[in-house]
Amino acid sequence: MVHSHLARSISPINRQSHRSVQLHYEAHPAHTNNDNHHQPPSTDGSPRPPSLLHRRGTRSNTAKTYRPPRADWHPGQEPGIDTSTPDGGQHRTQLHRLHQDCDITVVDFSEAKMKMRHLTNATLGPYLKDERPEWVRCRWINVNGLSWDVIKSIGSDKGFHRLAIEDLTNTNNRTKADWYSDHTYIVLTLQKLIHLDMDSDQDDGPSDMEGGISKRKPSRVKRLWRNMFSPSASAKEASSGPRPLDTAADMHDPTSDIRASQRTLTPHDGMPKGFRTLQAYHGGPNVERTNYMEKHSALYSKQLGVSVEQVSIFLTADNTIISFFENSAEDVETPILVRLKSAQTLLRRSCDASMMMQAIIDAIIDLAIPVVAAYKDAIAELELDVLTEPVIQHTTSLYILQSEVSLLKSTISPVASLVNALRDHRAGAPIVTTPGLSGKPPVLSSSGVTISPMTYTYLGDVEDHCVLIQEGLDQMRRASDNMIDLIFNTISAYQNESMKQLTLVTILFLPLTFLTGYFGMNFEIFAGVQQHSDRFFWGIAVPVVVATMLFLMRDIIRQSISRALQRQVINRGRKARAKERERLFGGRGREWR
């Protein structure tokens, strides 16, 4: 009774303090168990009721922080990745999953000689340990694919900054240029037009041959049914351990597991594995929205798509250029190698790493030109449809096209700022070096990376290409806005014209309806009906209809007469000016009409 009376007499303030004491006791269960064990029984032998300190209260006012389903991600992590340690200097369990068989090309050249080698992940490390030949004036290392062992080998050999390594592994960076003491890190976005193979199955791979007979691949409907309703697909994924990273950006994205659990189908039918579309690159974790936008894209019906990836470039002080591509290194590497093989080209004779950087950026921008041309062709076809037969469904296509154009511009516009930043850089600019693991204080030094005057000149050509592409994208965006306005204005005009026609019909039949109702009344004596024929009805109806229409349409008739008189005045003035020119210039007056 004492305990129950005490429980009823606790005020709200005391209850709050009681809850805090209760949490304190719950944090030490051994202490509370001790108290229960030594608690004396009651006088009548029955067990005592539990103490108030052991009653768990309800914490309704507590706000819990949302934690993404990634045990290795949390805010406030140490910035950067250290390539001198196996785990990057932090407990990053995702780094070992960032593995890919990279295609590495090393090109050493001078004015008189050029040598090219193809390396793999395993042979890159021993090659970097070899001393660089004396005849080599410039070296280009081109890496197709992102793998931690390759990044670790190159980063440790060149001593790249830990922030640059982190940006390299995170493939959703903004376009920028970071200057360090002995190297420069440049990152930008590559976009290119690709063909979509609608009939191939990216998951099944090539068809197998058994006994000289090739197995036929299942149809798309069967594959769709199997991917959506197969119970073994999720079980296989759960039993296969940690899934490989789709992109390097998944290592830094806390929502990558959420997107992976929602991705029941490929993001884009026909898209090669490992590539990211324009919508997928800029989209969030909502896979359904990305799939819808891609399937209704203006390029999808033509079996075309836009692949987007990040390109990282390191320009070092020892005249070395290192480029990292996710998938499209060959598209940039092939034309540059053709230029390097000729001893008469500007790129070969200069032996300048900054000119190699300019060539790479220029090739990346050139890959965007077919993308813009494809969108111009798509918007031209939509314009013809809108001008000939506008329907409300065209607004959906125009909105998706406008969204893709805006995303494309967001990847092209920063490149112009990047080019300006490279052109504005001056050698010897002060750079604050980051203290190393030895604990030495930071030192104010100058950047040893230089941009040659020749590179400065040719970067202006890259900027011109960027400006032209931006102007084309702006023009397409304005055209799509104008077409959307034209669709709604045309549909509104059609509706107004329909209402005008209905109004005219109503005005015509309004007096007829009244007279028909009047003459159709059932009177016993109705001389107008009993003593006359239907001529009597029309003799009354026609004048009434004409009078009613003239009265209700008086404003329309007045405006029509006024416009007709104005047109007559204008035509008389034109004829008078034509006669005057005929009189002054003779036969040549016809040329002025």
C-alpha positions in Angstrom: 0.0 0.0 0.0 2.8 2.3 0.7 4.3 1.7 -2.7 1.0 2.2 -4.6 0.3 5.4 -2.6 3.7 6.7 -3.4 3.2 5.9 -7.1 0.0 7.8 -7.2 1.5 10.8 -5.5 4.4 11.3 -7.9 4.1 14.6 -9.8 5.0 15.0 -13.5 8.3 16.6 -12.6 9.1 13.8 -10.1 8.2 11.2 -12.8 10.7 12.7 -15.1 13.4 12.5 -12.5 12.2 9.0 -11.6 12.7 8.0 -15.2 16.3 9.3 -15.3 17.1 7.3 -12.1 15.5 4.3 -13.6 17.7 4.5 -16.7 20.7 4.8 -14.4 19.7 1.6 -12.6 19.0 -0.2 -15.9 22.5 0.6 -17.1 23.8 -1.5 -14.1 21.7 -4.7 -14.1 24.1 -6.4 -11.7 23.4 -3.7 -9.1 19.6 -4.0 -9.5 19.7 -7.8 -9.3 21.7 -7.5 -6.1 19.0 -5.2 -4.6 16.2 -7.6 -5.6 18.1 -10.5 -4.1 18.6 -8.8 -0.7 15.2 -7.2 -0.5 13.5 -8.5 2.7 10.0 -10.1 2.4 6.9 -8.5 3.7 5.5 -9.2 7.2 2.8 -11.6 5.9 5.3 -13.7 3.9 4.2 -12.5 0.4 6.9 -11.1 -1.9 7.2 -7.4 -1.9 6.1 -5.4 -5.1 8.9 -4.3 -7.3 10.5 -1.0 -6.5 9.7 2.1 -8.4 13.2 2.3 -9.6 12.8 -0.9 -11.6 9.7 0.2 -13.5 10.7 1.1 -17.0 9.1 4.3 -18.3 8.2 5.4 -21.8 10.6 7.8 -23.6 8.2 9.4 -26.0 10.2 12.6 -26.4 13.4 11.0 -27.6 14.4 11.6 -31.3 16.6 8.9 -32.7 19.1 9.6 -35.4 18.7 7.7 -38.6 21.6 5.4 -39.4 21.9 4.1 -43.0 22.3 0.3 -43.3 26.1 0.6 -43.7 28.1 -0.4 -40.7 31.3 1.2 -42.1 29.8 4.6 -42.8 29.3 7.4 -40.3 29.6 11.2 -40.3 32.9 12.9 -39.2 35.3 10.3 -40.7 38.9 11.2 -41.2 39.2 12.9 -44.6 41.4 11.4 -47.3 42.8 8.0 -48.1 46.4 7.2 -47.4 47.9 4.8 -50.0 50.9 3.9 -47.8 48.6 1.8 -45.6 46.7 -1.3 -46.7 43.3 0.0 -45.4 43.8 3.6 -46.6 44.6 4.9 -43.2 41.2 4.2 -41.8 39.0 1.2 -41.1 37.5 1.3 -44.6 36.1 -2.2 -45.2 35.0 -1.2 -48.7 38.4 -0.6 -50.2 39.1 -4.3 -50.7 35.9 -4.6 -52.7 37.1 -2.0 -55.1 38.7 -4.3 -57.5 38.7 -4.5 -61.3 41.0 -6.0 -63.9 42.4 -2.7 -65.3 43.7 -2.1 -68.8 46.9 0.0 -68.2 48.8 1.7 -71.0 52.1 3.4 -70.4 53.5 5.6 -73.2 57.0 7.0 -72.9 58.0 9.4 -75.7 60.4 12.1 -76.7 60.9 14.0 -79.9 62.9 11.2 -81.5 61.4 8.0 -79.9 58.1 6.6 -78.5 57.6 3.4 -76.6 54.2 1.9 -75.5 53.5 -0.9 -73.0 50.4 -2.6 -71.9 50.4 -3.6 -68.2 48.0 -5.4 -65.8 47.3 -5.0 -62.1 50.0 -7.5 -61.2 52.7 -6.1 -63.5 52.2 -2.4 -62.8 53.9 -2.4 -59.3 57.2 -3.9 -60.5 57.2 -1.6 -63.6 56.9 1.5 -61.4 59.9 0.4 -59.3 62.2 0.5 -62.4 64.1 3.6 -63.0 62.8 5.9 -65.7 65.0 5.9 -68.8 66.9 9.1 -69.5 65.6 9.5 -73.0 62.0 9.7 -71.8 60.9 13.4 -71.6 57.2 12.7 -71.0 55.3 9.8 -69.7 51.6 9.1 -69.9 49.9 6.4 -67.8 46.4 5.7 -68.9 44.3 3.4 -66.6 40.9 2.0 -67.7 39.1 0.9 -64.6 39.3 1.7 -60.9 40.9 -0.9 -58.6 42.4 -0.3 -55.2 45.6 -2.2 -55.9 46.4 0.0 -59.0 45.5 3.2 -57.1 47.6 2.2 -54.2 50.6 1.4 -56.4 50.5 4.6 -58.4 49.6 6.8 -55.4 52.5 5.4 -53.3 55.0 5.8 -56.1 54.0 9.4 -56.9 53.1 10.4 -53.4 49.7 11.7 -54.3 47.7 13.7 -51.7 45.3 11.7 -49.6 42.4 14.1 -50.5 43.1 13.5 -54.2 43.0 9.7 -53.7 39.7 10.0 -51.9 38.3 12.1 -54.8 39.6 9.5 -57.2 37.7 6.7 -55.6 34.5 8.7 -55.2 33.1 9.0 -58.7 30.5 11.6 -58.0 32.7 14.7 -57.6 32.3 18.1 -59.0 34.5 19.3 -61.8 37.5 21.0 -60.3 41.3 21.3 -60.2 43.3 20.9 -56.9 46.8 22.2 -56.7 49.4 20.5 -54.5 53.1 20.9 -54.0 54.3 18.5 -56.7 51.1 17.5 -58.6 47.7 18.7 -59.7 44.5 16.7 -59.5 41.9 17.4 -62.2 38.5 15.8 -62.2 35.7 16.2 -64.8 32.8 14.2 -66.3 32.8 12.4 -69.6 29.6 11.9 -71.5 29.3 9.9 -74.8 26.7 8.5 -77.0 26.4 4.8 -77.1 24.2 2.2 -78.9 21.8 0.1 -76.8 21.6 -3.6 -77.7 17.9 -4.2 -77.0 18.1 -7.9 -78.0 21.0 -9.0 -75.9 20.9 -10.2 -72.4 23.7 -8.6 -70.3 23.3 -11.0 -67.4 23.2 -14.3 -69.4 26.3 -13.6 -71.5 27.0 -15.3 -74.8 25.1 -18.4 -75.8 26.7 -21.7 -75.0 27.4 -24.5 -77.5 26.5 -28.0 -76.7 26.9 -30.7 -79.4 27.1 -28.1 -82.1 23.7 -26.6 -81.2 23.6 -23.2 -79.6 21.2 -22.7 -76.7 18.6 -20.1 -77.4 18.4 -17.3 -74.9 15.1 -16.8 -73.0 12.8 -14.1 -74.3 12.6 -10.8 -72.7 9.2 -11.6 -71.1 10.6 -14.8 -69.6 13.7 -12.9 -68.3 11.4 -10.2 -66.8 9.3 -12.8 -65.1 12.3 -14.7 -63.8 14.0 -11.6 -62.4 10.8 -10.3 -60.7 9.3 -13.5 -59.3 12.2 -16.0 -59.0 12.5 -16.9 -55.3 16.1 -18.2 -55.8 17.5 -14.9 -57.0 17.4 -13.2 -53.6 18.6 -16.3 -51.8 21.6 -16.6 -54.1 22.5 -12.9 -53.5 22.2 -13.4 -49.7 24.4 -16.5 -49.7 27.0 -15.1 -52.0 28.5 -12.8 -49.3 29.2 -9.1 -49.8 28.2 -8.0 -53.3 30.8 -6.3 -55.5 30.6 -2.6 -55.9 28.6 -1.5 -59.0 30.7 1.7 -59.1 33.5 3.2 -57.0 31.0 5.8 -55.7 29.1 3.2 -53.8 32.0 3.1 -51.4 31.2 6.6 -50.3 27.5 6.6 -50.7 25.6 5.5 -47.6 22.5 4.7 -49.7 24.2 2.3 -52.1 22.8 -0.7 -50.3 19.3 0.8 -50.4 19.6 1.3 -54.1 21.0 -2.2 -54.6 18.0 -3.8 -52.7 15.6 -1.9 -54.9 17.3 -2.7 -58.2 15.3 -5.7 -59.4 16.0 -5.0 -63.0 18.9 -3.5 -64.9 18.7 0.3 -64.8 18.6 0.4 -68.6 17.8 -2.4 -71.0 20.6 -2.8 -73.4 23.1 -0.7 -71.4 26.5 -2.4 -71.1 27.4 -3.6 -67.7 29.4 -1.1 -65.6 28.1 1.9 -67.5 25.9 4.6 -65.9 23.3 6.5 -67.8 22.7 10.2 -67.5 19.8 9.8 -65.2 21.5 7.1 -63.1 24.6 9.3 -62.7 22.7 12.3 -61.3 19.8 10.4 -59.8 19.2 9.5 -56.2 18.3 6.2 -54.5 14.8 6.1 -56.2 15.5 3.5 -58.9 11.9 3.5 -60.1 12.1 7.1 -61.1 15.4 6.6 -62.9 14.0 3.6 -64.8 10.9 5.6 -65.9 12.9 8.5 -67.1 15.2 6.3 -69.1 12.5 4.2 -70.7 10.7 7.4 -71.8 13.8 9.2 -73.0 13.8 10.7 -76.5 16.9 8.7 -77.4 15.6 5.3 -76.1 13.3 4.7 -79.1 16.3 5.1 -81.4 18.3 2.6 -79.3 20.7 5.3 -78.2 21.8 6.2 -74.7 24.2 8.6 -72.9 26.9 7.1 -70.8 28.4 9.3 -68.1 31.5 8.6 -66.0 34.1 10.5 -64.1 37.7 11.1 -65.4 40.6 11.8 -63.0 43.8 13.3 -64.2 47.1 13.8 -62.3 49.6 16.3 -63.7 52.9 15.9 -61.8 56.0 18.1 -61.6 58.2 15.5 -63.3 56.3 15.9 -66.6 54.1 12.8 -66.1 50.4 12.7 -66.8 48.3 9.9 -65.2 44.6 9.5 -66.2 42.0 7.2 -64.7 38.8 6.3 -66.6 36.0 4.1 -65.5 35.2 2.4 -68.8 36.0 4.8 -71.8 39.8 5.0 -71.8 39.9 3.6 -75.3 37.8 6.3 -76.8 40.3 9.0 -75.7 43.4 6.9 -75.9 43.1 5.9 -79.6 43.2 9.3 -81.2 45.9 10.5 -78.9 48.1 7.5 -79.7 47.7 8.2 -83.4 49.0 11.7 -82.8 51.9 10.5 -80.7 53.0 7.9 -83.3 53.7 10.7 -85.8 56.9 12.7 -85.1 55.5 15.8 -86.8 52.5 16.4 -84.6 52.4 19.2 -82.1 51.8 16.9 -79.2 54.8 14.7 -80.0 57.2 17.7 -80.7 56.2 19.5 -77.5 56.9 16.6 -75.1 54.8 18.5 -72.6 52.6 16.8 -70.0 50.3 19.9 -69.8 49.7 19.6 -73.5 48.8 15.9 -73.0 46.3 17.1 -70.3 44.8 19.5 -72.9 44.5 16.7 -75.4 42.7 14.5 -73.0 40.2 17.3 -72.0 39.7 18.2 -75.6 38.9 14.6 -76.5 36.4 14.4 -73.6 34.6 17.5 -74.8 34.6 16.2 -78.4 32.8 13.1 -77.2 29.9 15.3 -76.0 29.3 16.8 -79.5 27.5 13.7 -80.9 25.3 13.7 -77.7 24.2 17.2 -78.3 23.6 16.4 -82.0 21.4 13.4 -81.0 19.3 15.6 -78.7 18.9 18.3 -81.4 17.6 15.6 -83.8 15.2 14.3 -81.1 13.8 17.8 -80.3 13.5 18.6 -84.0 11.2 15.5 -84.4 9.2 16.5 -81.4 8.9 20.0 -82.9 7.4 18.6 -86.1 4.9 16.6 -84.1 3.9 19.5 -82.0 3.5 21.8 -85.0 1.4 19.3 -87.0 -0.6 17.5 -84.3 -0.1 18.7 -80.8 -1.3 16.5 -78.0 -1.0 16.7 -74.2 1.3 13.6 -74.2 4.0 15.6 -75.9 4.5 17.6 -72.8 5.8 14.5 -70.9 8.3 13.8 -73.6 9.4 17.4 -73.6 9.7 17.5 -69.9 12.0 14.4 -69.8 14.1 15.8 -72.7 14.4 19.1 -70.9 15.5 17.3 -67.8 18.2 15.4 -69.7 19.4 18.6 -71.3 19.6 20.3 -68.0 21.6 17.4 -66.6 23.9 17.4 -69.6 24.5 21.1 -69.2 25.3 20.6 -65.5 28.2 18.4 -66.6 29.5 20.6 -69.4 29.3 24.0 -67.9 31.8 23.4 -65.0 34.4 22.3 -67.6 34.5 25.9 -68.9 35.3 27.0 -65.4 37.9 24.3 -65.1 39.6 25.5 -68.3 39.6 29.1 -67.0 41.2 27.9 -63.7 43.9 26.1 -65.6 44.6 29.1 -67.8 44.7 31.4 -64.7 47.2 29.3 -62.9 50.7 30.7 -62.5 53.8 28.7 -61.5 55.1 29.4 -58.1 51.7 30.0 -56.5 51.8 29.5 -52.7 50.6 26.1 -51.6 50.3 24.9 -47.9 51.6 21.4 -47.7 49.8 18.9 -45.4 51.8 17.6 -42.5 52.7 13.9 -42.9 52.4 11.1 -40.4 55.7 12.2 -38.8 54.0 15.2 -37.2 56.1 17.9 -39.0 54.4 21.3 -39.2 52.9 22.5 -42.5 55.3 24.3 -44.8 54.3 27.2 -47.2 55.8 26.2 -50.5 55.1 26.8 -54.2 53.4 24.5 -56.7 55.9 22.9 -59.0 53.3 22.1 -61.7 53.4 24.5 -64.6 51.0 25.1 -67.5 53.1 25.9 -70.6 52.2 29.0 -72.8 51.3 26.6 -75.7 48.8 24.8 -73.4 47.4 28.1 -72.3 46.7 29.0 -76.0 45.2 25.7 -76.9 43.0 25.6 -73.8 41.2 28.5 -75.3 40.0 26.2 -78.1 38.6 23.8 -75.6 36.8 26.7 -73.9 35.2 27.6 -77.3 33.9 24.1 -77.7 32.4 24.2 -74.2 30.7 27.5 -74.9 29.3 26.3 -78.2 27.9 23.1 -76.5 26.4 25.3 -73.7 24.7 27.6 -76.3 23.2 24.6 -78.1 21.9 23.2 -74.9 20.4 26.5 -73.9 18.7 26.8 -77.2 17.2 23.3 -76.9 15.9 24.2 -73.4 14.3 27.4 -74.6 12.8 25.5 -77.6 11.3 22.9 -75.3 9.8 25.6 -73.1 8.3 27.3 -76.1 6.9 24.0 -77.4 5.3 23.2 -74.0 3.7 26.7 -74.1 2.6 26.2 -77.7 0.9 22.9 -76.8 -1.1 24.4 -74.0 -2.0 27.5 -76.1 -3.0 25.4 -79.1 -5.2 23.1 -76.9 -6.7 26.1 -75.3 -7.4 27.7 -78.6 -9.1 24.4 -79.8 -11.2 24.3 -76.7 -12.2 28.0 -77.2 -13.1 27.4 -80.8 -15.3 24.4 -79.7 -17.0 26.5 -77.1 -17.6 29.2 -79.8 -19.2 26.6 -82.1 -21.4 25.3 -79.3 -22.4 28.9 -78.4 -23.5 29.5 -82.0 -25.6 26.3 -82.1 -27.2 27.3 -78.8 -28.0 30.8 -80.0 -29.6 29.3 -83.2 -31.8 26.8 -81.4 -32.7 28.9 -78.4 -35.7 30.7 -80.0 -36.7 27.5 -81.9 -36.8 25.6 -78.7 -38.9 28.3 -77.1 -41.4 28.4 -80.0 -41.6 24.6 -80.2 -42.4 24.4 -76.6 -45.0 27.1 -76.9 -46.8 25.6 -79.9 -46.6 22.1 -78.4 -48.8 23.0 -75.4 -52.0 21.0 -75.0 -54.7 23.6 -75.0 -58.3 22.7 -76.0 -58.7 25.8 -78.1 -55.4 26.9 -79.9 -56.3 28.9 -83.1 -52.6 29.2 -84.0 -52.3 25.4 -84.3 -55.8 24.4 -85.2 -56.5 26.9 -88.0 -53.0 27.2 -89.5 -50.4 24.9 -91.1 -46.7 24.6 -90.3 -46.0 27.7 -92.4 -47.5 29.8 -89.6 -44.8 28.3 -87.3 -41.9 29.1 -89.6 -43.3 32.5 -90.4 -42.9 33.3 -86.7 -39.7 31.3 -86.1 -37.4 32.7 -88.8 -37.8 36.4 -87.8 -37.4 35.6 -84.1 -34.2 33.5 -84.8 -32.7 36.3 -86.9 -33.6 39.0 -84.3 -32.2 36.9 -81.4 -28.9 36.2 -83.2 -28.4 39.8 -84.2 -29.0 40.9 -80.6 -26.8 38.3 -78.9 -24.0 38.5 -81.5 -24.0 42.3 -81.9 -20.5 42.7 -80.5 -19.0 40.0 -82.8 -20.8 41.5 -85.8 -19.5 45.0 -84.9 -15.9 43.7 -84.5 -16.1 41.8 -87.8 -17.3 44.9 -89.7 -14.6 47.1 -88.1 -11.8 44.7 -89.0 -13.1 44.4 -92.6 -13.1 48.2 -92.9 -9.6 48.4 -91.5 -8.4 45.8 -94.0 -9.9 47.8 -96.8 -8.0 51.0 -95.7 -4.8 49.1 -95.4 -5.2 47.5 -98.9 -5.9 50.9 -100.4 -2.8 52.3 -98.9 -0.7 49.5 -100.2 -2.1 49.9 -103.7 -1.4 53.6 -103.6 2.2 53.1 -102.5 2.7 50.5 -105.3 1.4 52.9 -107.9 3.6 55.6 -106.6 6.7 53.4 -106.8 5.6 52.3 -110.3 5.4 55.9 -111.3 8.8 56.8 -109.8 10.9 53.8 -110.7 9.0 52.4 -113.7 9.3 48.6 -114.1 11.7 48.4 -111.2 8.9 49.3 -108.8 7.7 45.7 -108.8 10.9 44.7 -107.0 9.8 46.7 -103.9 6.6 44.8 -103.4 
